[in-house]
Amino acid sequence: MWIRLDGDGPLFRQLYRALRAGIIDGIVPPGTRLPATRALATELGLSRTTVLLAYEQLAAEGYLDGRRGSGSFVQAAVPFLIRGNPCSTEP
């Protein structure tokens, strides 16, 4: 899997940064369905709560669209400020 945690800070923040970078860099294109939280947690050896927190942060920032019963999908249009505007800051 392409997700690599960087070892800096809480696990959910590391996962958030890895997923965010994948979305911004086009590794995960718009419309892509992300793995279910349980499946991703198992694959990465993380707790489901860790994955849920990362997904929730991405959704709150406009990167993901959660569809009840269908999963989480990368937004078709990521807001301009999120695409790497030098004025934006990573939370």
N, CA and C atoms as a LAMMPS dump frame, in Angstrom:
ITEM: TIMESTEP
0
ITEM: NUMBER OF ATOMS
273
ITEM: BOX BOUNDS ff ff ff
-5.0000000000000000e+02 5.0000000000000000e+02
-5.0000000000000000e+02 5.0000000000000000e+02
-5.0000000000000000e+02 5.0000000000000000e+02
ITEM: ATOMS id mol type element x y z
1 1 1 N 0.84 -1.184 0
2 1 2 C 0 0 0
3 1 3 C 0.879 1.239 0
4 2 1 N 0.411 2.295 -0.594
5 2 2 C 1.167 3.535 -0.744
6 2 3 C 1.199 4.385 0.522
7 3 1 N 0.365 4.088 1.507
8 3 2 C 0.312 4.897 2.724
9 3 3 C 1.53 4.616 3.59
10 4 1 N 2.256 5.693 3.927
11 4 2 C 3.416 5.595 4.805
12 4 3 C 3.26 6.613 5.926
13 5 1 N 3.286 6.147 7.154
14 5 2 C 3.212 7.05 8.294
15 5 3 C 4.599 7.619 8.539
16 6 1 N 4.646 8.896 8.919
17 6 2 C 5.937 9.576 9.026
18 6 3 C 6.563 9.554 10.423
19 7 1 N 5.855 8.998 11.409
20 7 2 C 6.417 8.886 12.745
21 7 3 C 6.389 10.176 13.551
22 8 1 N 5.74 11.21 13.027
23 8 2 C 5.706 12.504 13.695
24 8 3 C 4.324 12.781 14.283
25 9 1 N 4.183 12.643 15.584
26 9 2 C 2.929 12.966 16.258
27 9 3 C 1.98 11.788 16.354
28 10 1 N 0.731 12.1 16.764
29 10 2 C -0.278 11.052 16.939
30 10 3 C -0.542 10.285 15.636
31 11 1 N -0.891 9.023 15.773
32 11 2 C -1.11 8.174 14.597
33 11 3 C -2.204 8.707 13.676
34 12 1 N -3.292 9.241 14.245
35 12 2 C -4.362 9.724 13.371
36 12 3 C -3.893 10.911 12.538
37 13 1 N -2.992 11.745 13.088
38 13 2 C -2.457 12.879 12.324
39 13 3 C -1.51 12.388 11.23
40 14 1 N -0.735 11.353 11.534
41 14 2 C 0.161 10.784 10.526
42 14 3 C -0.648 10.216 9.364
43 15 1 N -1.71 9.49 9.691
44 15 2 C -2.559 8.912 8.652
45 15 3 C -3.253 10.012 7.87
46 16 1 N -3.757 11.002 8.566
47 16 2 C -4.399 12.151 7.91
48 16 3 C -3.438 12.779 6.893
49 17 1 N -2.202 13.047 7.319
50 17 2 C -1.23 13.671 6.418
51 17 3 C -0.922 12.789 5.213
52 18 1 N -0.801 11.488 5.441
53 18 2 C -0.5 10.567 4.332
54 18 3 C -1.653 10.543 3.327
55 19 1 N -2.881 10.459 3.825
56 19 2 C -4.038 10.438 2.93
57 19 3 C -4.201 11.776 2.212
58 20 1 N -4.024 12.861 2.939
59 20 2 C -4.143 14.203 2.351
60 20 3 C -3.108 14.381 1.234
61 21 1 N -1.884 13.969 1.487
62 21 2 C -0.843 14.077 0.465
63 21 3 C -1.202 13.234 -0.761
64 22 1 N -1.746 12.041 -0.531
65 22 2 C -2.152 11.193 -1.649
66 22 3 C -3.235 11.831 -2.493
67 23 1 N -4.155 12.514 -1.84
68 23 2 C -5.235 13.196 -2.564
69 23 3 C -4.677 14.381 -3.341
70 24 1 N -3.884 15.208 -2.676
71 24 2 C -3.318 16.395 -3.323
72 24 3 C -2.391 16.022 -4.47
73 25 1 N -1.592 14.977 -4.284
74 25 2 C -0.632 14.556 -5.313
75 25 3 C -1.269 13.749 -6.441
76 26 1 N -2.558 13.436 -6.316
77 26 2 C -3.25 12.696 -7.375
78 26 3 C -3.076 11.192 -7.299
79 27 1 N -2.448 10.698 -6.247
80 27 2 C -2.316 9.249 -6.079
81 27 3 C -3.697 8.639 -5.864
82 28 1 N -4.542 9.389 -5.17
83 28 2 C -5.927 8.985 -4.944
84 28 3 C -6.794 9.997 -5.689
85 29 1 N -7.239 9.675 -6.909
86 29 2 C -7.963 10.637 -7.721
87 29 3 C -9.376 10.924 -7.212
88 30 1 N -9.949 12.057 -7.636
89 30 2 C -11.315 12.398 -7.255
90 30 3 C -12.282 11.26 -7.59
91 31 1 N -13.235 11.054 -6.689
92 31 2 C -14.232 10.009 -6.891
93 31 3 C -13.827 8.645 -6.372
94 32 1 N -12.573 8.488 -5.972
95 32 2 C -12.088 7.208 -5.473
96 32 3 C -12.719 6.892 -4.119
97 33 1 N -13.169 5.668 -3.977
98 33 2 C -13.705 5.218 -2.691
99 33 3 C -12.533 4.747 -1.845
100 34 1 N -12.415 5.313 -0.648
101 34 2 C -11.364 4.885 0.272
102 34 3 C -11.767 3.571 0.928
103 35 1 N -10.798 2.815 1.401
104 35 2 C -11.127 1.553 2.071
105 35 3 C -12.003 1.802 3.301
106 36 1 N -12.805 0.821 3.634
107 36 2 C -13.6 0.895 4.856
108 36 3 C -12.648 1.072 6.038
109 37 1 N -13.111 1.772 7.061
110 37 2 C -12.242 2.059 8.202
111 37 3 C -11.713 0.798 8.857
112 38 1 N -12.545 -0.212 8.989
113 38 2 C -12.076 -1.466 9.607
114 38 3 C -11.008 -2.139 8.758
115 39 1 N -11.23 -2.158 7.452
116 39 2 C -10.272 -2.8 6.55
117 39 3 C -8.93 -2.065 6.557
118 40 1 N -8.976 -0.735 6.495
119 40 2 C -7.734 0.033 6.495
120 40 3 C -7.009 -0.103 7.829
121 41 1 N -7.763 -0.083 8.915
122 41 2 C -7.151 -0.246 10.243
123 41 3 C -6.429 -1.586 10.34
124 42 1 N -7.065 -2.624 9.875
125 42 2 C -6.461 -3.953 9.904
126 42 3 C -5.207 -3.994 9.033
127 43 1 N -5.3 -3.436 7.824
128 43 2 C -4.169 -3.462 6.892
129 43 3 C -2.956 -2.703 7.437
130 44 1 N -3.213 -1.589 8.134
131 44 2 C -2.116 -0.766 8.645
132 44 3 C -1.716 -1.105 10.071
133 45 1 N -2.478 -1.979 10.727
134 45 2 C -2.173 -2.334 12.106
135 45 3 C -2.52 -1.222 13.082
136 46 1 N -3.559 -0.459 12.76
137 46 2 C -4.014 0.645 13.592
138 46 3 C -5.38 0.32 14.184
139 47 1 N -5.814 1.129 15.134
140 47 2 C -7.171 0.961 15.647
141 47 3 C -8.143 1.613 14.671
142 48 1 N -9.373 1.139 14.695
143 48 2 C -10.396 1.729 13.83
144 48 3 C -10.631 3.188 14.213
145 49 1 N -10.539 3.501 15.492
146 49 2 C -10.721 4.885 15.948
147 49 3 C -9.692 5.807 15.304
148 50 1 N -8.471 5.353 15.174
149 50 2 C -7.417 6.145 14.533
150 50 3 C -7.808 6.477 13.1
151 51 1 N -8.284 5.481 12.374
152 51 2 C -8.69 5.69 10.978
153 51 3 C -9.917 6.594 10.911
154 52 1 N -10.878 6.376 11.793
155 52 2 C -12.074 7.222 11.822
156 52 3 C -11.711 8.689 12.047
157 53 1 N -10.809 8.949 12.971
158 53 2 C -10.4 10.33 13.247
159 53 3 C -9.748 10.975 12.02
160 54 1 N -8.907 10.235 11.333
161 54 2 C -8.259 10.761 10.127
162 54 3 C -9.297 11.051 9.048
163 55 1 N -10.231 10.122 8.824
164 55 2 C -11.286 10.316 7.823
165 55 3 C -12.162 11.509 8.19
166 56 1 N -12.508 11.631 9.457
167 56 2 C -13.353 12.742 9.897
168 56 3 C -12.671 14.084 9.658
169 57 1 N -11.371 14.165 9.912
170 57 2 C -10.638 15.409 9.678
171 57 3 C -10.607 15.737 8.188
172 58 1 N -10.37 14.742 7.373
173 58 2 C -10.358 14.962 5.924
174 58 3 C -11.729 15.416 5.423
175 59 1 N -12.787 14.834 5.961
176 59 2 C -14.143 15.227 5.569
177 59 3 C -14.435 16.658 6.023
178 60 1 N -14.013 16.993 7.231
179 60 2 C -14.258 18.336 7.757
180 60 3 C -13.556 19.407 6.91
181 61 1 N -12.436 19.045 6.305
182 61 2 C -11.675 19.996 5.49
183 61 3 C -12.076 19.972 4.015
184 62 1 N -13.021 19.119 3.66
185 62 2 C -13.515 19.11 2.292
186 62 3 C -12.831 18.154 1.345
187 63 1 N -11.983 17.273 1.857
188 63 2 C -11.304 16.297 0.997
189 63 3 C -12.174 15.079 0.71
190 64 1 N -13.004 14.687 1.667
191 64 2 C -13.812 13.48 1.531
192 64 3 C -15.288 13.787 1.61
193 65 1 N -16.051 12.929 0.948
194 65 2 C -17.505 12.969 1.027
195 65 3 C -17.935 11.619 1.578
196 66 1 N -18.475 11.624 2.781
197 66 2 C -18.95 10.386 3.388
198 66 3 C -20.378 10.104 2.957
199 67 1 N -20.591 8.949 2.402
200 67 2 C -21.93 8.548 1.967
201 67 3 C -22.388 7.395 2.83
202 68 1 N -23.353 7.683 3.665
203 68 2 C -23.842 6.679 4.608
204 68 3 C -24.179 5.379 3.882
205 69 1 N -23.577 4.309 4.352
206 69 2 C -23.819 3.001 3.772
207 69 3 C -23.017 2.709 2.519
208 70 1 N -22.33 3.725 1.981
209 70 2 C -21.566 3.528 0.75
210 70 3 C -20.072 3.724 0.93
211 71 1 N -19.662 4.42 1.984
212 71 2 C -18.248 4.632 2.223
213 71 3 C -17.84 6.074 2.107
214 72 1 N -16.54 6.291 2.064
215 72 2 C -15.955 7.625 1.958
216 72 3 C -15.272 7.763 0.607
217 73 1 N -15.568 8.862 -0.073
218 73 2 C -15.057 9.103 -1.413
219 73 3 C -14.291 10.413 -1.449
220 74 1 N -13.232 10.459 -2.259
221 74 2 C -12.49 11.699 -2.456
222 74 3 C -13.4 12.653 -3.221
223 75 1 N -13.48 13.886 -2.725
224 75 2 C -14.326 14.896 -3.353
225 75 3 C -13.916 15.098 -4.806
226 76 1 N -14.906 15.352 -5.653
227 76 2 C -14.633 15.612 -7.062
228 76 3 C -13.911 16.945 -7.237
229 77 1 N -14.253 17.919 -6.412
230 77 2 C -13.617 19.235 -6.486
231 77 3 C -13.089 19.594 -5.108
232 78 1 N -11.774 19.603 -4.979
233 78 2 C -11.148 19.971 -3.713
234 78 3 C -11.041 21.496 -3.697
235 79 1 N -11.484 22.144 -2.621
236 79 2 C -11.419 23.611 -2.559
237 79 3 C -10.02 24.152 -2.837
238 80 1 N -9.962 25.318 -3.446
239 80 2 C -8.702 25.942 -3.873
240 80 3 C -7.676 26.03 -2.754
241 81 1 N -8.06 26.512 -1.595
242 81 2 C -7.089 26.689 -0.515
243 81 3 C -6.449 25.381 -0.079
244 82 1 N -7.165 24.294 -0.238
245 82 2 C -6.646 23.002 0.184
246 82 3 C -5.628 22.463 -0.813
247 83 1 N -5.666 22.913 -2.043
248 83 2 C -4.786 22.385 -3.082
249 83 3 C -3.341 22.849 -2.974
250 84 1 N -2.969 23.504 -1.915
251 84 2 C -1.566 23.86 -1.758
252 84 3 C -1.295 25.342 -1.875
253 85 1 N -2.301 26.176 -1.72
254 85 2 C -2.104 27.613 -1.715
255 85 3 C -1.066 27.927 -0.636
256 86 1 N -0.05 28.687 -0.945
257 86 2 C 0.993 28.983 0.042
258 86 3 C 0.46 29.675 1.293
259 87 1 N -0.714 30.264 1.206
260 87 2 C -1.291 30.951 2.38
261 87 3 C -1.958 29.978 3.344
262 88 1 N -2.274 28.787 2.864
263 88 2 C -2.947 27.834 3.745
264 88 3 C -1.931 27.174 4.67
265 89 1 N -2.403 26.739 5.812
266 89 2 C -1.524 26.06 6.759
267 89 3 C -2.117 24.713 7.097
268 90 1 N -1.259 23.755 7.322
269 90 2 C -1.719 22.433 7.725
270 90 3 C -2.096 22.482 9.189
271 91 1 N -3.272 21.922 9.529
272 91 2 C -3.683 21.911 10.941
273 91 3 C -2.809 21.03 11.793
